[in-house]
Amino acid sequence: MSPRTSDNESDEAPHPRDAFALHGHAEAEHDMLQAYRGGRMPHAWLIGGSPGIGKATLAYRMARFVLAHPDPTAPDVQAAQTLAVAPEHPVARRITAQAHSDLLALERTVGDNGKLRTEIAVADVRRTIAFYGSTAGEGGWRICIVDSVDELNRFGTNALLKILEEPPARSLLFLLSHAPGQVLPTIRSRCRRLLLRPL
């Protein structure tokens, strides 16, 4: 989901970082939860599906869960039925406020001309290298959500590929795509693919 361009868009759906409900994707959510608590969490996920289907909501939901529960072997993680984290949880509140130091979201931003860029800036993608190169602020995981990988140019894709080739420990990368079949094979092959079915 692209960022809002003004504060007067109150009729729109909330940004996925502010959405706590996920509808129609229980199977995908279960797959992610099982991978995490089973110790089989891939470092990168390619989440595909049509625009507005819930890819970013699922990614933020997983990010909240992992940052709130950094130990996948903890009893509360093993007993969890969903990836739900209460909105009043400190991690959820920091993510909503865009103030969690261990979560980086890459999406198109507003350029110097005041208009939304057509691509995710390569400089923003390069920030992920420094982000993953530093220690997690809370001693847990470092998570980056790219919304969407379809909006990367060749230079941004190459910068992202460097991270995928040498992922740091306890790092997660969620790549969202409206057309995952068109994502470069070199990126696809380094990700676990998860396709969200139409509702």
Summary of the structure (lengths in Angstrom):
residues: 199
radius of gyration: 16.0
end to end distance: 17.4
largest distance: 50.5
contacts: 574
relative contact order: 0.21
helix: 38%
strand: 16%
